[in-house]
Amino acid sequence: MANLQNIRRRIRSVKSIQKITNAMDMIARSRFNAARDTLLSNIPYVEKTREILTRLMTQMNSSESESPFIMSRQELIEAQGRTDGKFLFLVIASDKGLAGAYASNVFKEAHATIEYDGTSPSGESKEENFHKQNVDALKNMTGIDADQLRAQKSFAKAGGRRTANKTVTVAQEYNDADYINGIELITVGRKATGHFKQRGYNIIKNYSGISERPSYQYAKEIADLIIERFMSGEIIDVTMIYTRFNSAISCTPDDVTLLPLVTDDYPSENNSKEEYIYEPDVVSVLNDFLPRRIATRIYGAMLHAAASELSSRMNAMSNATDNAQELVGKLNLYYNKVRQAGITNEINEIVGGANALE
């Protein structure tokens, strides 16, 4: 009988959890619809700013490249080789848990970007694909041998295992003062703040309570901070890590370089039939436009992250509800089997006692 009581208690507990996960699923579903609509309405604006930026960059020639936001690839490599410059990473994650592997996937991408990867080969990068530090620059900052770092890249994504009995990662071997001091972070979401703070990274600014409902105001504030530090020379490279929303069942961690713009990533001639005249000049227009482009890009990434977080939570809670229903069914079946066995045992005892009295 005590066993039946335990089973009934377990069934009540699972049903109670099922009600909670079902409620969280419905809440996430309603918020997801709003977040997806906001994201879809913002995409045309982001694409238009990208088009304007591309048009500005293609109409600039080498003599006009006086903008502090623009570098050639060689200038970028030289800047990244300085020991006084720092790398800034904007990591957008979540405030809450119960969203499956959403936060952990962002952190994996962040660590892969911060600690392992170098720059893409020359000629392969575009504005949104040219990201991560140059291998030789990271070597100068951390004292890591460039060939060793390139070799570690092949196994770092697979968990950092070099041999069967030894795990080697850049963070474990080179997590010294020079390495940490060369990295600064801006985090969005309590999960990101707690994760990197525990690992000793320098978080210069963190934002909480806005991951599900981002606001352009915060994106503008982050953009202003990034531009201020980049203009002062403290920061030589700015990378944003977030989760790109593809569909309600597909979200992909991604990272893009916000600053600087690399002239080699844009064609030297504009193939478009449309020609524009900029007043007073292209550089002035670009310097005034780029902060708005960065703020728009950050806000778009925050909207992608919000939709990704809510869709991940919606899927996780839906799966949890289904699993709870399946578990209740199994427990009910087990309860009935135990109850039937108890009844059968009692009947056998009664029959045995009656036979003993005859």
Buried (B, 14 or more C-beta within 10 A) or exposed (E): EEEEEEBEEBBEEBBEBBEBBBEBBBBBBEBBBBBBEBBEEBEEEBEEBBEBBBBBBBBBEEEEBEBBBBBBBEBBBBBBBEEEBBBBBBBBBBBBEBBBEBBBBBBBBBBBBBBBBBBBEEEEBEBBEBBBBBBBBBBBBBEBEBEEBEEBBEBBEEEBEBEEEEEBBBBEEBBEEEBBEBBBBBBBBBBBBBBBBEEEBEBBBBBBEBBBBBEBEBBBBBBEBBBEBBEEEBBBBBBBBBBBBEEBEEBEBBBBBBBBBBBBBBEEEBEEEEEEEBEEEBBEBBBEBBBBBBBBBBBBBBBBBBBBBBBBBBBBBBEBBBBBEEBBEEBEEBBEEBBEEEEEEEEEEEEEEEEEEE
